[in-house]
Amino acid sequence: MEKFNKLQEYLKQVEYLGYTVAMLRWEMDTTAPKKSFEYLIDVSTKFEMDSFKLTQSEEYIKLIEDVINSDEYKKLNELQRSYLDNLREDYYKMKNVPEDFYKEYCELRNKSLNSWVEAKEKNNYEIFKPYLIKIINETKKYYKFIYPDSDNLYDCMLNDYEKGLKSEQIDKLFGDLKEQIIPIIKNLKNNKIEKLEKKYTNEKLIDLGYFLLDYIGFDNTRGALGIYTHGYTMKLNNNDVRITFSNDNDITDICSTVIHEGGHGIFEQNIDESIAKFYTYDIDKVALHESQSRFFENILGRNINFWKPIYNDIKEKLNIDIPLEEFVQKFNDAKPSTIRTKADELTYCMHIIIRYELERSIFNGNVDFDKLPEMWNEKYKEYLGVDVPNDGEGILQDMHWSEGAFGYFPSYLLGSIFDGMLIETVNEKVGNIDDLLSKGKIKEITKFLNENIHKFGGTYNIDEAAIKVCGKKLEVDGIVKYFKNKYGNN
């Protein structure tokens, strides 16, 4: 396998640079002093450009083509062949992006993200607006370089996060879902359930986080936790998966975020070794990734049976003394609200649909950026019946747009739709979910997901995974049934 080994050696250089860039971002998010940001952005951009040059060189594409056109290609497993094909496709996709433009775009994304953090902290959209306008315009240019013949750039963006899916299919799925869940949301009772809010040190919460992650099947010896304003998962390599969450005093939100990001982390830690080295993160299979994080967070983590075997430990770690039923009720308080990441699993669907519709408007040229917060607020009033009190709880609540991640949001809801199908499959092939959870056997479910979804990495998109694992294409029936059973008589 001489040609394949040469390619792997070359990819190590790309991997090392990616690791460094990710580590610098982690530093900016968790421990680096703010006055170091400008310097760290320069360093990060330098390494991103080095990586860009390596993956756009003639030597690189020759190494890929040499393997694909040789007898060695036939000896590789299906996953390896799929990833090699993706590497070649990515090369030709990025070939038209000018180096100078890409450098400026990388710098802009870093500066834009830091501007968003400041704007959110100060609750002031005007601070972020110039960067938002610029990141949108530059993102349009970026995709025009990659897809010069396309007349629908937003579909191109969707394709980058979930390969093969178009807005037409998403419109159908979201439309079907919206039609069936809006009546459920409108009929929700206004239960007055108080939040479980308490101040904890970062160290105390990180200890809790490691406990929950271990319980669901995340390997803590290959991961790390940090505190940041927004929860996310960052894979540096298979043995170094970083997770952040916010210390916002809301215990329900903290636990849900850790379990959610743990789902992402478990996915990344269990990609088959033969393909793990090709990518640090499967950017074009995000919906499948989100299905796993949301399955752990919602289908498992909001189930009272999840907590039964560990509740004594939780009470001790959080120094609380309330009945289990009261604790779990706080995870299932379904009511319209303004914040996506703190929304219940039912109304969450509308948070995503709002963002999806706004993104389409932005890239169809139908947005006045001075009025974008107003458009956001009007949709919240129309779909969820809530008033948005300020920018921090409105247009500034998510980091995605600051990084140019347009087309990402639909992945969350596509993931939830897949989860509705996955419930039936797990019940049939592993065992009744409630029984397994109540007996502390959650890792049997995790193992099934490892073997049937995670190990394949980004080989299959979410539609293909639905057929492979559940025996049918993506449809909303399963998740609607779940919502009706759980919240229909709420």
DRENFITOR-659503 format. One record per residue: residue in three letters; x, y, z of N, C-alpha, C in turn. Coordinates in pm, whole numbers, plus 32768, in hexadecimal, padded with zeros to 4 digits. Layout:
N
ALAXYZXYZXYZ
...
END
This chain:
490
MET80547F8780008000800080008057807D8000
GLU80BA807F7FAB811D80EB7FAA80DD81737F8E
LYS808681797F27804881F97F027FEB822C7F70
PHE7F9F81D07FAA7F4481F680157F908229808F
ASN7FFE81E880AF805082118121808D829C810B
LYS80B482B9809080EB833D8072808183AA8087
LEU8007838D805C7F9B83ED80707F8284028104
GLN7F84839881527F6C83A481E17FD883F88225
GLU805283E881FB80BF8438823380AA84CC8214
TYR807E84E9819A8063857381737FF085AC81C6
LEU7F87855B81DB7F13858982267F3485A682B8
LYS7F9D856882EA7FC7858483737FEA86178384
GLN80288652831D804B86E083257FCD87368330
VAL7F66871182E17EE7875982E57EA68747836E
GLU7EAC86CD83A17E7286AF84247EB487008492
TYR7F39870A848F7F81875484F77F5B87E884F5
LEU7F4E8820847D7F2888AC84717E9988C284A4
GLY7E3F886684807DB5887084AF7DAE88698547
TYR7E00881385807E06880686127E30888B8650
THR7E9588C986157EC88947864B7E6089B68643
VAL7E1B89C085D17DB38A2685C07D438A128626
ALA7D19899586367CAF897786957CDB89988724
MET7D57897887447D8A899487CA7D8D8A2A87E5
LEU7DB18A7A87827DB38B0B87927D268B4187A9
ARG7CC38B0887627C398B3187777C0C8B0D8803
TRP7C308A9688307C0F8A6A88B87C4A8ACB891F
GLU7CC68AF489077D078B5289637CBB8BD78967
MET7C948C0988F27C4B8C8888EF7BC58C7C8937
ASP7B878C08892C7B038BF589667B068BDB89FC
THR7B758BA48A2F7B728B758ABA7BD58BB98B18
THR7C518BCD8AEE7CB58BFB8B4F7D078C748B25
ALA7D108C918AA37D6A8CFD8A777D348D868AA0
PRO7D8D8DE28ACB7D618E6B8AEA7D338EB38A6B
LYS7CD18F0B8A797C968F4C8A047CFC8F9D89B4
LYS7D5E8FD489F87DC1902689B17E1D8FD2895A
SER7E168F4E89697E698EF789147E218ECF8894
PHE7D9F8EF288897D4F8EBF881A7D858EE78791
GLU7DAB8F6687837DDB8F9587007E548F4586D3
TYR7EAF8F2C872F7F268EDD870E7EFF8E4D86EF
LEU7EA88E12873E7E818D8887287E378D7786A4
ILE7DE98DDC867E7DA68DD785FC7E0D8DD5858B
ASP7E768E2785987EE18E2785327F238D9E8529
VAL7F418D64859D7F828CE0859F7F268C778562
SER7EA68C7A858B7E468C1985597E368C2484C1
THR7E2D8CA084907E1E8CB584007E978C8083B4
LYS7F0C8C9383ED7F878C6283AE7F808BCA8399
PHE7F568B8384027F508AF183F97EDD8AC2839F
GLU7E6C8B0D83A17DFF8AEB83467E2B8AF982B5
MET7E7C8B60829A7EAD8B7282117F108B0681EB
ASP7F638ADE824A7FBF8A6F822E7F7289F18209
SER7F0589D882537EB2896482357E6F897281AC
PHE7E3D89E981907DFE8A04810F7E5E89E7809C
LYS7EDA8A1480AB7F3D89FE80417F5B8969802F
LEU7F658921809E7F81889280957F118847804D
THR7E94886E80697E238827802D7DFC885E7FA4
GLN7E4788C07F737E3088F37EED7EAA88E37E93
SER7F0B88977EC17F8688877E737F77881A7E08
GLU7FC988237DA47FCB87BC7D3B7FF987377D74
GLU8054873D7DD4808686C27E12801486787E58
TYR7FBF86C37E9B7F5186887EE77EEF863E7E8C
ILE7EC086827E227E5E86417DCB7E9E85CD7D80
LYS7F1F85D77D637F6285667D207F6784EC7D7B
LEU7F8185017DFC7F8284917E5B7EF9844E7E62
ILE7E8F84A07E647E0784697E687DE8841B7DE9
GLU7E04845A7D777DE784197CF67E39839A7CE5
ASP7EB4839C7D137F0983257D077ECC82AD7D4F
VAL7E9382C67DC57E5482587E0F7DD4822B7DC9
ILE7D7F828B7DA37CFE82697D687D0F821D7CE4
ASN7D78823F7C9A7D8D82007C167DE681847C1D
SER7E0381557C957E5B80E07CA47E0D80677CD4
ASP7E4E7FF37CD27E117F797D077DFE7F817D9E
GLU7E4A7FDA7DDF7E3D7FE97E707DB080167E97
TYR7D7480687E417CEF809E7E5E7C8A802D7E74
LYS7C967FC37E227C397F527E2C7C4D7F047EAE
LYS7CC47F0E7EE97CE17EC37F637CB47F0E7FE2
LEU7C927F8D7FD27C627FDA80447BD27FB48066
ASN7BAA7FCA80E37B1F7FAC81057AC4801980D0
GLU7A417FFF80D779DF805B809D79E880E680DB
LEU7A0080EC815E7A07816D81A27A7F81BE8171
GLN7AF1817B81637B6981C181357B5881F480A7
ARG7B1B81A480517B0581D07FC67AA882487FC3
SER7A408244801679E282B4801B7A2983348045
TYR7A7F832B80A87AC583A280D87B2A83D68073
LEU7B6B837D802C7BC783A97FC37B7B83F27F55
ASP7B0783BF7F327AB484027ECD7A8C848E7EFE
ASN7A6E84987F807A4A851B7FB97AC0857C7FB7
LEU7B3985477FD37BAF859C7FD07BC585D57F44
ARG7BB485817EE17BC685B07E567B5B86187E33
GLU7ADF85FE7E5B7A74865C7E3E7A8D86E27E82
ASP7ABA86DD7F007AD687597F497B4787A87F08
TYR7BA987627ED57C1987A77E937BE687F97E1C
TYR7B9A87BA7DC67B6C88007D4F7B05886C7D70
LYS7ABE88597DDF7A5E88BE7E0C7AA6893C7E3B
MET7B1589297E847B5E899A7EBE7BC589D77E5F
LYS7BDD89957DF17C4989C07D967C338A4D7D61
ASN7BB48A757D567B958AF87D1C7B968B6A7D82
VAL7BB08B4A7E017BB28BB27E687C3B8BF47E6A
PRO7C478C757E4C7CCA8CB77E4B7D098CB67ED6
GLU7D898CA47EDA7DD08C9A7F5A7DC28D1A7FAB
ASP7DD18D8F7F6A7DC78E0E7FB37D3C8E1F7FEF
PHE7CD68DFB7FA17C4D8E057FD47C398DA9804B
TYR7C698D2E80427C558CCD80AE7C988CFD812F
LYS7D0E8D3981217D548D6D81967D008DDA81DB
GLU7CCD8E36818C7C7B8EA281C47BF98E6C8201
TYR7BC38E0581C27B478DC881F47B5E8D84827C
CYS7BCF8D4082897BF08D01830A7BFF8D6B8378
GLU7C458DD783577C568E4383B87BCF8E7E83DF
LEU7B7B8E94837C7AF88ECF83947AA48E7783F0
ARG7AA48DF583D97A538D9B842C7A808D9F84BE
ASN7B018DA384D57B338DAD855E7B0B8E31859F
LYS7B1C8E9F85557AF98F22858B7A628F30859F
SER7A178EF8854379868EFE854C79558EB285C7
LEU798F8E3E85E179688DF0865679858E3D86D6
ASN79F98E7A86DD7A1B8EC7875579C08F428764
SER799A8F7E86F3793C8FEE86F778B48FC2872B
TRP78898F4C870078098F168730780B8F0287C8
VAL787B8ECE87FB78878EB9888C78768F3D88D5
GLU78BA8FA688A378AE902A88E37820906088DA
ALA77E490538862775C9086884E76F8903E88A9
LYS770A8FBC88B776AF8F6F890C76C08F98899E
GLU773D8FA789C777578FD18A51771890598A6F
LYS771C90B48A0C76E7913B8A1F7657914989EE
ASN762090DB89BA759490DA898F757991478929
ASN75D2914F88C275CB91BF886475E6918D87D6
TYR757C917E87877586914F86FD75DC91AA86A7
GLU75DB922C86C37623928D867176BA9271866F
ILE76EE923786DC777D921486E0779C91A8867A
PHE77429149866E775A90D58617772D90EC8586
LYS76CF914985717693915984ED76F8916D847C
PRO775E91C2848A77BD91D2841B7804914F83F7
TYR78259100845D7865907F84437804901D8404
LEU7787901F843177238FC583F777108FE28363
ILE77039061834076F2908682B3776A90598261
LYS77E190708299785A904C824F78698FB48243
ILE784B8F6B82AF785B8EDA82A977F78E9D8247
ILE77808ED8823E771E8EA881DC774F8EC1814E
ASN777F8F3A813577AF8F5B80AE78278F078087
GLU78828EF480E478F98EA680C478D98E1180B9
THR78768DE28104784B8D5780F8780C8D3F806F
LYS77C18DA1803E77898D967FB677FA8D897F50
LYS78628DDC7F5E78D38DD47F0279178D4D7F0A
TYR79288D1C7F84796A8C9B7F9B79218C2B7F51
TYR789D8C287F6078518BBD7F1F78488BD17E88
LYS78518C4D7E5C78518C667DCC78D18C327D8C
PHE79408C3A7DD679BD8BFF7DA579B08B677D9B
ILE79738B2A7E01796A8A987E0679058A627DA1
TYR78948AA87D9578298A7B7D3B780B8AEA7CD6
PRO78648B037C7878558B757C1D77D98B6D7BC3
ASP77A68AF67BAD77358AE77B5176AE8AE07B98
SER76AF8AE97C1D76338AD97C6775E38B5B7C6A
ASP755F8B4E7C5E75078BC27C6C74BD8BBE7CF1
ASN74E58B617D4B74A78B577DCF75158B3E7E36
LEU75538BAB7E6475C38B9E7EC075998B617F45
TYR751E8B7A7F6F74F48B427FF074ED8AAA7FEB
ASP74C28A737F7B74C489E27F6B755389AD7F72
CYS75B289F97F3D763F89D37F44766E89CF7FD6
MET76418A30802376658A3380B1762989BC80FB
LEU75AB89A080DF756B892B811C75B888AC80F9
ASN75E388A3807D762C882E804E76B1881C8096
ASP76EE888A80BF776D88828107775B88468192
TYR76E5885781CC76CC882182527683879C824F
GLU7639878281E775F7870081D975F086DF8144
LYS7655869C811876688682808975EF863A804D
GLY75BF86707FDE7553862E7F9774C886657FB7
LEU74BC86B38023743A86EA804874288776800E
LYS73B087937FDE739288167FA6731E88557FF2
SER730E88D77FDF72A5891F8027721A88EA8005
GLU720888B37F8C7186887B7F65715D88097FC3
GLN71BD87AD7FE1719F873E803B718C877080CA
ILE71DF87D080F271D288078179714D88508188
ASP7124889C812370A288E081267031887D813F
LYS7037880A80FC6FCF87A4810B6FCE876B8198
LEU7043874381CB704B870A82517021876F82BC
PHE705887E882B17038884F83156FA68878830C
GLY6F72887E82926EE588A282816E89883A82C0
ASP6EA687BB82A86E56874F82E36E5C8755837B
LEU6ED4876C83AF6EE6877084416E9E87E8847D
LYS6EB1885B843F6E7388D784726DDB88C98477
GLU6DA2889084116D11887F840A6CDC882C847F
GLN6D2A87C884A96CF8876C85106D1B8794859F
ILE6D8887E285B06DAE8802863B6D7D888B866A
ILE6D5F88E6860F6D2D8968863B6CAD8959868E
PRO6C4E890286646BD788EF86BA6BFA88B88745
ILE6C608861874D6C8A882D87CF6CC1889E8825
ILE6D1488F387E86D50896388316CE689C48862
LYS6C8289E1880D6C198A3F88336BC48A0C88A6
ASN6BBC898788B46B69894C891D6BB6892B899C
LEU6C34895089A26C8289368A1B6C4A89858A90
LYS6C4489448B016C1889898B7A6C8A89DE8BB0
ASN6C688A4A8BEC6CCD8AA58C236CF58A778CAF
ASN6D418A078CB26D6F89D38D336DDC8A2E8D6D
LYS6DCC8A528DE86E2F8AA98E276E968A548E71
ILE6EFE8A338E276F6A89E28E5F6FE48A3B8E6E
GLU70118A4C8EE670838AA48EFF71058A618ED4
LYS71618AB28EA171E58A7F8E7D72318A558EFA
LEU728B89F98EE672E489D28F5373658A208F41
GLU736D8A928F8373E08AEC8F7274318AF18FF3
LYS74B18AE48FE2750B8AE5905575988B039023
LYS75E48B4C9074766C8B6F904C76CD8AFF9071
TYR77218ADD901177898A789028780D8AAB8FF0
THR78798A7A902678FB8A998FEB79098A4C8F69
ASN795F8A7E8F11797B8A368E9579AE89A98EB1
GLU7A01899D8F177A3C891B8F3879D088B78F61
LYS796D88E48FAC7901888D8FD778B1885A8F60
LEU789688B38F037846888D8E8F789588358E2E
ILE7915884D8E23796787F78DCD796B876A8E05
ASP7970875D8E89796A86D98EC878E586948EA8
LEU787786DF8EB177F486A98E8B77F4867F8DF8
GLY782E86D58DA4783286B78D15787A86368CF6
TYR78ED86228D33793885A68D1C78E8852C8D4A
PHE789E853B8DB7784D84CD8DE977E184A78D83
LEU7798850A8D4F772F84F08CEE776784B78C6C
LEU77D784EE8C40781384BE8BC4783C842B8BCE
ASP787884088C3D78A0837C8C52782583228C54
TYR77BB83508C91774282FE8C9F770582DC8C17
ILE7708833A8BB976C883218B37772682DC8AD3
GLY77A682CD8AF877FF82828AA1786E82D18A5E
PHE7881834E8A8978F2839F8A58796F83758AA5
ASP79DE836A8A5F7A5C83418A9D7AA683BD8AD0
ASN7A9E83D48B537ADB844C8B8B7B73844E8B81
THR7BB283DA8B6D7C4483D88B5D7C6C840F8AD5
ARG7C0984218A7D7C25845889F77BD584D889DF
GLY7BB2851D8A4B7B6485978A3C7B8585FD8AA6
ALA7B5186768A947B6786E28AF57AEE873D8AF5
LEU7AD6877E8B687A6787DA8B797A9888678B96
GLY7A5088CA8B647A7289558B8179F489AA8B8A
ILE7A008A208BC4798F8A7C8BD279988AE88B66
TYR79278AFE8B2079218B638AB678938B988AB1
THR787D8C068A6D77F98C438A6877958BF08A19
HIS77C58B9089CB776F8B3F897377A48AB08973
GLY774C8A4F897E777889C4897C779F899788F0
TYR780E894F88E47833891388647894889F887B
THR78A4884F8812790487E08815796C87F887A9
MET79E987E587CD7A5887F987707AAF877C8771
LYS7ABB873D86FD7B1386C886F37B9B86F386BF
LEU7C0386DD87107C8A86F886E37CC5867B86A2
ASN7CA9860986DB7CC08588869C7C70852086E9
ASN7C7984A286C37C26843C87027C3B84308798
ASN7CB1845487C57CD0844988537CD184CF889B
ASP7C968534885B7C9185B988977C1486028867
VAL7BA685EC88AE7B27862A888D7B03868B88FD
ARG7AF6870C88DC7ADD877489407A4A879D8940
ILE7A1487B489B6798887DA89C6798088578A1F
THR792C88B689F77914892C8A4B788189348A71
PHE786689798ADF77DE899C8B0677E58A1B8B59
SER77718A5A8B6C776E8ADA8BB177478AC98C43
ASN778D8B0D8C9C77688B0F8D2977038B808D3D
ASP76848B608D1E761B8BC78D2375BC8BB68D99
ASN75E38B628DF975968B4B8E7575158AFC8E5F
ASP74F78AD78DE4747E8A8B8DC474A489F78DBA
ILE748689A98E2174B2891F8E29747C88CB8DB6
THR73FC88DE8D9573C088928D28740A88AC8CA5
ASP7426892A8C8A746C894F8C0F74FA89178C0D
ILE753E891D8C7D75C788EA8C8575CA88548C6C
CYS7571880A8CAF756E87788C9B754B87558C0C
SER74E7879A8BD474BD877E8B4B752C879B8AE8
THR7574880A8AFD75E1882D8AA2765187C68AA7
VAL7676879C8B1F76E187388B2C76B986B58AE7
ILE763D86898AFD760F860C8ABF7609861C8A27
HIS75D8868F89F975D186AB8968765C86A68929
GLU76B786F38962773F86F7892977848670893A
GLY7761862889A5779785A189B6776F85458944
GLY76F58558890F76CB850A889B772385238823
HIS774685A3880D77A585C487A2782B858087BB
GLY785A858C883878DD8556885A78E584C0884A
ILE787C84798874787883E78866788183C087D2
PHE7837840A877E783F83F286EE78D183FB86BF
GLU7911846A86E0799A848086B079FD841A86E5
GLN79EE83F287637A4C8393879E7A4083078763
ASN79CF82EB872279B6826286F679B58250865E
ILE79E682B4861579F982A285857A65823A856F
ASP7A4E81E285107AAB817684F57B3981AA84DF
GLU7B9A8168851E7C26819585177C59819F8488
SER7C24814C842F7C56814C83A57C3481CB835A
ILE7BD28218838B7BAC829483467BB9830F839E
ALA7BCC82FE84217BCB8370847D7C3483D78458
LYS7CA383AB84227D12840884077CFA845F838B
PHE7C95843D833A7C7F848B82C17C42851382DE
TYR7BEA851A83407BA8859783627BAA85A983F8
THR7BB3862684257BA4863F84B47B11865384D7
TYR7ABD867684747A2F8685848E79E6867E8409
ASP797B863184047933861D838678D2868F836E
ILE790686F7833378BA877283247841876082CA
ASP784486FF826D77D386F1821277708686823F
LYS777A865D82BD771A85FC82F376EA862E837C
VAL76C886AB838576AA86E88406762486B8843D
ALA75BF86A283E8753C86798419754585F48462
LEU75948597842E75A58517847275E8852B84F9
HIS764A858384FD768D85A5857A762785DD85DE
GLU75D5863B85AF757386788608750A86138636
SER74EC85B185E3748C854B860D74BF85018687
GLN754184EC868E757984A286FE757D84F6877D
SER75A58573877075A785CA87E7751B85DF881D
ARG74BA85EF87C47431860787F073ED85878820
PHE7417851587EE73E184968820740A848388B2
PHE748A849D88CF74B88492895A747484FB89B2
GLU746F85778981743685E389D373A285D289EC
ASN735585B6898172C385B9898A7283853189A4
ILE729B84D389487257845289517285840789CD
LEU7304841189EE733883CD8A64733B842A8ADE
GLY7379849E8AD2739484F58B45731A85378B83
ARG72AB85428B3A7232857D8B7271D285128BA6
ASN71FC84968B9B71AD84248BCA71CA840D8C5F
ILE716384048CB1717A83F28D4071CE83768D5E
ASN71C383118D09720D82958D2172A382A78D10
PHE72CC830C8CC3735B832B8CB57398834C8D3C
TRP734D83948D90738283CA8E0C7374836B8E83
LYS731A830A8E7A730182B38EED737F82738F26
PRO73D782378ED4744B81F28F0D74B582508F47
ILE74B182D18F22751E832B8F4A74F083A18F9D
TYR747083A58FC2743E841F8FFF747C843C9087
ASN749C83D890D474DE83EF9155756584349140
ASP75AE840990D8762F844990B8761A84DA908E
ILE75B384F2903E75968579900E757585D59084
LYS752185A690DF74FC85F891537577861D91A6
GLU75D085BD91B4764985D6920376A3863B91BD
LYS76B6862A913A7711868290F076DA871090E7
LEU7656871F90E0761887A390D275E987DC9157
ASN75F2878A91C075C587B59244753487E59240
ILE74DF87909208744F87AE92017403873D9245
ASP7389875B926D733886F592B072A787079286
ILE728B86E29208720286E591D671E1865B919E
PRO71628636919A713D85B39163716785A690D1
LEU7182852C90A871AA8511901E714185458FBB
GLU70C2852E8FD8705785588F7D705A85EF8F67
GLU7073863A8FD0707A86CC8FC570F486F68F74
PHE716486B28F8971DF86CF8F3F71CA86B88EAA
VAL719286468E86718086238DF87115867A8DB7
GLN70B286A58E04704A86FB8DCF7085877A8D92
LYS70F487A98DCC713488238D9C7172880F8D11
PHE719187928CED71C687748C687157876A8C00
ASN70DA87628C2E706B87498BD36FFE87B38BE1
ASP7029882D8BFC6FCF889E8C0A6FBA88DC8B80
ALA6F5988A68B386F4388D18AAE6EF089518AAA
LYS6F2F89BD8A7F6EE88A3B8A6D6F3C8A958A14
PRO6EFC8AE989C56F458B44896C6FA28BA189B9
SER70178BB88980707A8C0F89BF70D18C4E8954
THR712E8CA2897B717E8CED891972038CAC88F8
ILE723A8C59895272C28C27894272C48B98890B
ARG73028B86889773078B02885773478A9988B0
THR73BD8AB688E674098A50892E73C78A2989B3
LYS73688A7C89E173228A5A8A5D72938A2D8A44
ALA72708A1E89C571E789F889A271D0896489BE
ASP7154894289DA712F88B589E4713588768959
GLU713287F38955714687AB88D870D787C38872
LEU705E87E488A16FEE87FB88466FF788838803
THR6FFB88EE88536FFC8975881A7081899387D6
TYR70E8894687F7716B895687B6715E8951871E
CYS710488FD86EF70F388ED865E70D58973861B
MET708589C6865D70618A46862170D68AA88625
HIS712C8A9D868971A58AF1868C71F88ADA860E
ILE72058A5D85E672558A3B856F720F8A6A84F1
ILE718E8A5584E871448A7F8471714E8B16845E
ILE71498B6284CB71598BF484C371E08C178486
ARG724B8BD984B772D18BF7848472DF8BCD83F2
TYR72A78B5D83D072AB8B2D834572678B9082E8
GLU71F38BBF830F71A98C1D82BA71F28CA382AF
LEU72318CD0831B727E8D4C831572F98D3D82BC
GLU733D8CCD82C773B48CB78272738D8CB881DF
ARG73218C7881BD72F58C79813172DA8D088103
SER729B8D578159727F8DE3813573008E328123
ILE73618E1B817C73E08E61817374238E4680ED
PHE74278DC880C574708DA6804C741C8DB27FCD
ASN739D8DD27FDF734A8DF97F6C73478E907F5B
GLY73928ED77FB2739C8F687FA773248FB37FDB
ASN72D98F758037725D8FB3806672688FE880F5
VAL72DE9015811D72F1903F81A7732F90CA81AF
ASP72F1911E8200732C919E82277370918582AD
PHE73F5918F82B2743E91678329742091C083A2
ASP73F3923A838A73C7928D83F9734B9253843B
LYS72FC920B83EA727D91D5841C7283913F8438
LEU72F99103842B73039073844172D6904A84CD
PRO72FF9093853772CC906E85BC7233907585C2
GLU71FB90D6857C716890E4857B7127906E8533
MET7163904184C4712F8FCC847C71358F5184D6
TRP71A48F43851D71B58ED4857B71458ED685E3
ASN71318F4B861F70CE8F58868B70408F3E865A
GLU70238F6A85DE6F9D8F5485A76F7F8EC08592
LYS6FE48E7585676FCF8DE585546FBA8D9F85D9
TYR70018DCA86416FED8D8F86C56F5F8DA886F7
LYS6F2C8E1F86D96EA48E4087026E3F8DED86B3
GLU6E598DDD86306DFB8D9585DA6DF88CFF85F9
TYR6E6E8CC186056E748C2F86136E6B8BFE86A3
LEU6EA18C4B87006EA68C1D878A6E588C7587EB
GLY6E288CE787BA6DD68D3D880E6E218D80887E
VAL6EA68D93886D6EF58DD088D86F318E5388A7
ASP6F478EAE89056F898F2D88E8701D8F20890B
VAL70738F4B88AF71048F4788C6712D8FC8890A
PRO71628FC289857179903C89D171F5908C89A9
ASN72599048896F72D6908F894F7326903F88E9
ASP7391907B88B773E4903B884F74268FBB8880
GLY74508FBA890074948F448935743C8ECA8934
GLU73B98EDD8949735A8E6E8944731E8E5F88BA
GLY734C8EB1885D73188EAC87D573858E8D8771
ILE73A08EEF871D73F88EDC86AB74878EB686D0
LEU74B28ED3874A753D8EBA877375518E3887C0
GLN74EC8DE787CC74F88D768828754E8D0487F2
ASP75638CFA876F75B08C8B873576338CBB86F7
MET76998C6786FE771B8C8986C877298C698632
HIS76D08C1985FB76E38BDC857776FB8C428507
TRP76A88CAA850176B58D0B849477388D58849D
SER776B8D6B851677E88DB68524785D8D6A84E4
GLU78508CE684D878B98C94849B789F8C778408
GLY78328CAF83D278108C94834777CC8C0E8335
ALA77978BD383A0775B8B4D839976C78B578372
PHE76AF8B8B82FD76278B9382C976038B0E8287
GLY758D8ADD82A675658A598276757689EC82DE
TYR75AD8A11835375C489B083BE75448993840C
PHE74F689FC842A748489ED84857422897D845D
PRO7400896D83DC73A1890283BA73D0887883E8
SER7453886783F8748887E58420745287B984A8
TYR743D88188503740987F68587738087B2857C
LEU732987EC852C72A187B88522729C873884CF
LEU72EE8730846772F886B2841D732586428479
GLY7380866584D573AE86028537733E85D38592
SER72E9862F85BE7278860A8614721485B285C9
ILE71FF85D1854A71A5857F84F871DA84F084EE
PHE725B84E384DA729A845F84D6728B8417855C
ASP7296846285C9728A8427864F720283E68664
GLY71998423862C711583E786377110835E85F9
MET7159834C858C716282C9854B71B9826A859D
LEU722082A285DB7281825186247245821486A3
ILE71E2825786DE71A082228756716A8196873A
GLU711F818B86CF70E3810A86AA714D80A1868E
THR71B980C9864B7223806B8628726B803786A4
VAL728B8091870172CF8067877C7274800C87CF
ASN71F5803087DB71967FDC8825718F7F4F87EB
GLU71977F478768718A7EC78724720B7E758728
LYS727E7EB7871572FB7E6E870373527E638780
VAL733E7EBC87E073907EBA885A733D7E9288D3
GLY72C87ECB88DE72717EB2895072247F2F8971
ASN71BE7F2289C1716B7F9489E771C080008A2A
ILE71BB807789F4721180E38A2471F981018AB7
ASP717B81078AE0715C81248B6C719980BA8BC8
ASP718C803C8BA471C27FCF8BF8725A7FD78C01
LEU729B7FEC8B8E732D7FF38B8D735F80678BE4
LEU732080DA8BD7734A814E8C25733481388CBA
SER72C281048CDE72A380F38D6D730180918DB0
LYS733C80368D61739A7FD48D97742C80048D8B
GLY743E807F8D6174C680B58D547514807B8CE0
LYS74CC804A8C7A750D80098C08751380658B8E
ILE752480E58BA5752881438B36759A81258AD5
LYS760680EC8B07767880D18AAF765B80628A4A
GLU75F280138A6075C87FB389F9758E7FFD8982
ILE7547806B899D751480BF89317587810488EB
THR75E58139893B765A817C890376A8811E88A8
LYS76B880A288D37702803F888376BD802787FE
PHE7638801E87FE75EE800C8781760780818723
LEU760480FA8759761D8171870776AD817386D4
ASN770C814A872977998141870077A780E78685
GLU77678073868C777B800C8626772B802585A7
ASN76BC806D85B17664807E853D7666810A8500
ILE769C816B854B76A181F58518772C82318524
HIS77628234859E77DC828085B97855824F856C
LYS786781CE856378E3819A852878F281C08494
PHE788281DF84547886820083C678A9829383AD
GLY78B282E2841978D7836E8408787783B483A9
GLY78AE83F68345785D843F82E5784883F58263
THR785083718267783E832381ED77B1833481B4
TYR774D833D820C76C2834781E0768483CA820E
ASN7632840781B875E7847A81E7756F84498237
ILE752184A4826E74B8847B82CB7449842C8286
ASP742E844A820973CA83FD81BE73FA836E81A9
GLU74798361818274B382DC816D74B9828E81F0
ALA74DA82D4825C74E1829282E074568264830B
ALA73F082B382ED7367828C83107341820A82CB
ILE736681FE824D7349818382027399810E823B
LYS741A81278255747480BE8285744C808D8311
VAL742D80E8836A741480C383F6738180A88412
CYS732980F983D5729980F083F4724680B28384
GLY7283809D8311723D805982A471E380AF8250
LYS71E8813682607196818D820E71D2821A820A
LYS71A7826781A771DA82EF819871A683498207
LEU71E783BB821471C5841C827C713384458272
GLU70E9843C82E5705E846682EB703E84958378
VAL6FD584E483856FB8852484066F5B84D3845F
ASP6F238464842E6EBC841B84796EEB83F18505
GLY6F6783C185106F99838F858F6FA383FD85F8
ILE6FDC846F85D36FEE84DA86366F67851A8658
VAL6F0A852185F86E85855586166E3D84FA8679
LYS6E48847786646E0C841786C16E458428874D
TYR6EC8843987566F0B844E87D66ED684CC881B
PHE6ECB853A87D06E9B85B888096E0885AD8835
LYS6DB6856D87E46D29856088066D17850C8884
ASN6D64849F888E6D59844889046D8584918983
LYS6DEC84E589736E27852489E86DE385A78A0E
TYR6DBB85F689AA6D89867C89C66CF886938996
GLY6CBD863089566C388644891C6BCD86648981
ASN6BDC862F89FA6B7A86498A636BB386A28AD2
ASN6C2086E68AB16C6587388B176C0987A98B48
END
